[in-house]
């Protein structure tokens, strides 16, 4: 069978076939597998798809013609439609008493709708409605895996590494989770801590009143007419290399997504309309709130804007019934670490 694919879809197709090489042919584009075929058996859902396709085109395939990958054969591809299911897994994890680190359900939505389209897209997979994994194919590959408390994640880890050709780093592992760390080390992994996590107990730690310099106020983003102003502050704060127009479209995609809540997209605004600081916070039925993203335009550092915004947001979270707030920063950003500690957050631990 011959199919037609748009040039705009090539990146997605290449990401879906990471171990194949594309070859230009007289009829178009061909993908050929150049490695040991016994190292990558097809998954059961893939075989079923091939059988249905063959039937549609009048080609008979003997069911016994394929050996199926024995690892995590109950895994299925996922996407936007199953975001609520994946978020529910995270929420149940956050509600449990465990040292296992769970990304916040809101943060997962942020990943999905604020992805940098300049990179190869990750793929999303669910196993038995009990665990899911986000596989980022960018070398050496990242495996972000989460499951209901008590679910064995190793079959899905091994499955993900097979997709990445035997590579892949397991991410979002807390240094508090010594049991999981020990299992990883016993299987040849070594810890590399990339993030520092912080928390604020909203039930017992007093929240200072926000204090702003004259001429500044805190409110939420009022609509898409402020999108470019809002994204300009983010672009500068994170020193983004993305072209401004593309950066704006990325932020608009997030604003138009089902996970966006305008009243939780907070900004510090000068009376002349300039946005100095920004913060999105996420609520969850577990009572855990997450701050992601947060930043201050470098032109307005050391003026108290960011600290005032944090304290304002923490009060909003407490009013919404949240009992814990979390935020993180890159491990190699000591200024940010110092800032969060000075603002009143306590160190939660390190994350791979």
N, C-alpha and C positions, 0 to 999 in steps of 0.2 A: 504494500500500500504506500502511496505517496501523499504527503500532506503539504500544505502551504502554511508558512509561518511568517508573520510580519517582522521586519527588522527590529521594531521596538520591543518585540517579545523575545529576542535572542538571549538577553541576559538571564531572563527567567528560565528559559529552556536550558541554558548552560548550567545554571545553578541546580536544576533538577537532575542533570546527568553529569555529576562532578567527575566521574571516572572515565568518561568517554571523550574522544577527541573528534572535533568537527572537521570534515573534509569537504572541500568544494568539489562538486561533480558536475557533469554536463546537465544533469536533471535538477541540480540545486545543491542541497546540503545533506551530507550523510554523517551519522555518528557511528564510530566504530570503537569497540572495546579492545584495548591493546594490552590488557594485563591478564594474569592467570584467571581463566573463567571460573575455576573452582573456588576462587577467593571472594566471589560476589554472586551467590545464588539469588535468584529473583524472589521477591517477597510474595506471599500468598495472594494479596490483593492485586499485585501486578499481574500475576498469572491469570487471575479471574478477568481482569480488564483485557488482557491479550486474547483470551478465549472468546469473550463477548465481541471484541473487534473482529476476530477471525470469522465468527459466525455471521456477523453483519455483512462481511464481504464474501461469504460463501466458501470459506477455507476451513477445512476440518483439522483440528489439532487433537491428538491423543492426550487425554489428561495425564497419562503416565509419562509423557515426554519430558516433564520438568521435575527437577528436584527443587524443593522450596527451602528458602533460608530458614534454618531451625531456630534462629535467635529472634525472639520477640515477633513471632508471626502474627500476633494479634494487634499490631500497630497499624494505624491508618493515618493518611494525610489529613491535616487540619487547616484552619484558616479563620477568617473573620466570623463566619457563622457559628463557630464553636468557641469563640472567645468567652462567653458566659460560663461554659463548662470548665475551661481552664482556670478562669478566675475563681470559680467555686472551689477548686482543688486548693488554690492558694489561700483562700479565705479559711477553709477548714484547717489548713496547716497553721495559719496565724492564730487560730483559736485554741490550738492544742498546746499542751505543756511539753515542749521539746527544745533541744538545742539546735535542731535543723533550721537553717535560714530559708525563709520563703520570701521571694520577691513579692511586693505588694500587688494586689489585683489591678489597681489603677496604673501602676508602673508598667504592667504587662500591656495595657491598652496604649500607653505612651509609646512603648516599643513598636507596636503594630502600626500606629497611625502617624508616627513621627520618624519613620525610618529614613536614613540617608540614602536616597536613591542613586547616589554615585557609586555605592558599593553593591556587590552581589547580594541579592536578597537571601535572608535565612529561610529555612523551611521549618514548618510546624507539624508536629506529630503527636497523636494521642494513643495511649495504650490502655485498653479495657476500661475507659472512662475513669481510670484511677491515677494515671500519671501522664505527663506530657513532657516533650522536649522541644527546644528551639535549637536547631542546628545551623550554626553560622559557618559557611564554607570557606570564608577568608582564611588563608593559611596562617597558622597550622590548624585552624578550625576550633570553634568553641561549642561546647555542649552545655546548654542551660537546661537543667532537668529538675523536675519537681513532681512529687507524688503525695497522695494521701498519707498521713502518718501510719507507719508500719509497712507500707508497700515496698517491696524489694525493687530498687532502681537499677540493679546491675544488668539484668537482661537488656534494658533500654539503653544503658551506657554502652554495652558491647555492640548493640545494634547500631547506635549512632557512630561509633568509631569505624564500623564496617562501611558505613556510608561515606566516611571521610578517608577511606583508604588506609585504615589502621592508625590514623592520627586523631587529634582532637583533645582539647583541654576541657576538663570539667570545671565549670565556673560557679560562682555564687555559693561557695563553701565557706562557712564561718569557722574561725579558729576556736570558737567555743564548742564546735561539734567534733570532739576528739574521736568519737566512734567512727564517723564517716571519714574523717581525715586518715585514721589508721587503716581503714579498708582501702582507701585510695592509694596510700603509700605501699601497702602490701601488694597492690596490683601494678606497681611501677610508676605511680604518679608522685610528683614532688610539689609541695605547696609554693605558690608565688602569690603574695598578697597584693592585690591591685587597688583595693578600696578600704576606706576607714568608715565605719558605720557609727552613728550617734543616735541617742534616744532621749526623749523627754517624757517623764511620767506626769501626765496631765492631771492625775488624781491627787498627787501629793507635792509636786514642785510648783511653787508660786510662779506666776507669769508676770514679769514686770510690765508696767504700762508703756505702750509705745511712745517714744519721744522723737520728734522730727524737727529739723531746722525750719525756720520760718519760710513760708512759701511752698512747702511740700505737703501733700496729703496722700492717704492710702484709700484705694478703692479697687473694684474689679474692672477688667477690660470691658468696655461698653459695647463693643461690636466689631465687625470686620473693618470698619473705617479706621480703627486703631491698630490693625494688624501689623502694618509696616512699621509704625512707631514702636510697637511692642517687640517685634522681631529684631529691630535695629539694636535695642538694648541687649538682647540675647546674643546677637552676632558679635558685638563688641566684647561682652563679658566673657564669652568662651573662645574669643579669637578665631572665629570660624573662617575657613577658607572657601566656603560655599559662596558662589555669586549671589548678590543681594536678591535678584529676581527669583532665583531658584529657592533661596532661603525663605522668601515670602510665601511662595507656593507651598512649601513644606509646612509652614505654620498654618496657613489657611486650610490645608488638608486636615490638620489636627483639629482646628476650630470647627470644621464641618463634620467631624466624625461623631459617632454615637457615644463616645466616652467623654466628650468635652462638656464640662460644667462651667459656664461663664462666671458664676459667683465665686468659684475657687481658683480663678485665674487672676491673681492679685498683682497690683502694681503700685509703686510709689511715683506720684506724678507732681511735677512742678507746676506752678500757676501759669507758666508759659506753654504747658502741654508736653514738656519733655518727660519721658519715662526714665527714671534713674535706676530703680530696682524692680525685680519681677519674681514671682513665685507661683507655681501651681501646686496645690495640695490635693491629696486623694483621700477619700473616706472609704470605710469598709464596715460591713456588719460585724466583723470581729472586734471592732473598737480600736483598731490600729490605723493611724493615719500616716501617710507618706508625703514628704516634700520632694518633688521632682518635676521640673527643674527649679533651681533657685540661683540668682546671680545679681550682680550690680554692675552697671556700666563703669568702666575704669575711670571715666571723667569724674565720677562721684564717690570714689572710694574714701573711706575714713571720714564720712560725714554723718554716720549713724543711720543711713537709709536702710541698709540691709538688716541691721539688728532690729530696728523698729518694725520692719515688715515681718520678720520672723515672729516677733512677740505678738503682733496683730493676728497673724495667721494661727498661732497656737491658741489664742483666745477663741477664734472661730471654730477650731477643731474641738475644743472643750465644750463649746456651746452646742456643737453638733452631736455630742455624746461620745466622742472619742476618748479613750483612756491612755493612749500612748501615741507619741509622734516619733517618726524616724526620719533621718536624713543621712546622706552619705556624700563622700567626696573622694577624689583620687588619692591614693596613698602618697603620691609624689607631690602633693600640694600642701606643704606645711603651713602656709598662710591661711588656707581654708580650715585646716584642722584647728589652728589657734583661734580662728574666728568663732567656730561653733562652740568650742569649749568656753570661750569668753562670754558668749551669748547665753550660756547656761545649760547646754546639752552635755550629757555624759557619754563617755566612749562606750559603745556597744560591742566593739570588737573589730577584727579585720576580716576582709572577704577576699577570696581568690577571684 
